[in-house]
Amino acid sequence: MRSVVATEPIPDIATVGGFVRGRPEDGLAVFRGIPFAEPPVGSLRFAAPRPVRRWEGTRESFVFGPPPPQEPLSPAIPAPTPGGEDWLTVNVWTPDPDPATKRPVMVWIYGGAYKFGSVDDPAYDPSRLARDGNLVVVTFNHRVGIEGFARIEGAPANRGLLDQVAALTWVRENITAFGGDPGQVTVFGESAGAGSVAALLAMPSARGLFRRAIAQSVPGTFFSDELATDIATALAGELGLRPTVSDLSAVDPHKLPGVGAALGARMSQYADRWGPIAHTLTPYSPVVDGEVLPTAPWQALADGAAREVELIIGHTRDEYRLFMALGGLLGQVGEELAAAALHTFGPGADPGHAYRTAFPDAPAERLFELVQSDWLIRMPSLHLAEAQVAGGGRAHLYELTWAAPANGGAMGACHALDIPLVFGTFAGLGGDLIGPAHLDEADALSGLVRAAWTSFATTGDPGWPAYDTEHRPTRILDTEPMTTAYPEEASRRLWQGHVFNALPLITS
């Protein structure tokens, strides 16, 4: 199959909204900023996404659409600059926009604690995936923070997830014209993006929109309706308002992220009502509202909701070390902080004793990190794979153990390290984690990861056996990859009786 030559013209493409024009870039045809829904502002504020209205003529699709309103994850990672109201746009990278080629399609969902994220981040450049895998890659923006995930009276829950369904619907209706196969769609995402993938697997409105899925570091934070409503009341209360469409629609969308940041700085004050979530970085998560998301993903998959979808699920070995670094906690955790974390996040009646028995040689800081890695991501990811198998489906499990080389390896195999390895783009946070002295080693490992991901998107086989609960085969992603039994056996045993579900509102 041919690829686009840099000097040849790209034909205008007919989409449901009208004609679009891309341009050649390094052997690919690239289209940016194509609206997949109407801007969710004005009378559409906090509404479910509405189909885009047709435009006249041909739309030049050369630049990304503006990012949704958002707050930064930390002062070290600034939020993108606002640039307009067309927050809901898709972007396409294709080797050849010929409808006859029918290439597999990969659709990326960004992470960002459900409160930030934008596909113009250079870390998400999918050119190498599209080129090396000979497939079509789609990225898109969706609403985050209060706009996308707060539980607002008079608005549907999970608007950010509904945006994702709308984007996947756009892919189904339009991707053939870009050389893609709508019957061979793989959705993939990391962190909040992986949580979104898990939610999509459980959502009736997403059924049939993708054939395969890759969930990289699935967070276990899904909210009950009662908890989400209580958090929304606190968010709106920062402005002296109620969590209703009528009250919040009067607030500039770009001012609302500051409300989330203000609450986030003092969430621990709500620990008696919100439980462990009050000690995390974000007041946002998908809501098990009974309609958009009828049940939590673990229950849905165990009931067979996604048995027809082939999955890759996994996590990094040292997930929580990134958050410790962002909070200035590396090298600063003593027995008191460790004991509090074990009590707050651990499973069972006496998690402190259980963890110290399972990891007798672990110092305080290691226990602090382990229990939060397990509660937030490692065990939710493992349990999701097990739920898929229990429901009659197939899942391939992995763990990334390659340590981020920068800063003497202090970050370990931390959260988000898989992003530069999947995309082969060492910019932003990925570049900071890897450092210039180790790019060759990172690039070699990236090639192995990209080959596994694109092979899975093409054939359903990433190159290692599917998970089962007897042998627990797990792919270890490292400079010398191997398949072995799940390596975090001590944590697995600690959490084997725990049921991940929607987090409740704690009432007296």
Disulfide bonds with the S-S distance in Angstrom:
none
